[in-house]
Amino acid sequence: MPKHVLMSDYEIITDGGRRRRWKAPEKLRIVEETLEEWADSP
């Protein structure tokens, strides 16, 4: 099985690599940026 599979616009990583640990302010910034992108899309 490949180490990762590209499906649509989402990449699923299956190799068990390191996980990032985000602090609360960083999580909030990421979520806000994502919501802004969704609001701007048609």
C-alpha angles and dihedrals in degrees: 000000000000120000091241137010125211112219118177107306093334126088118207113202113204103171095094094241126168118300121226119237113215125198117227097260091051092049090050092051092050093049092047092051091049092050091049091053091050091048091052096049119094 
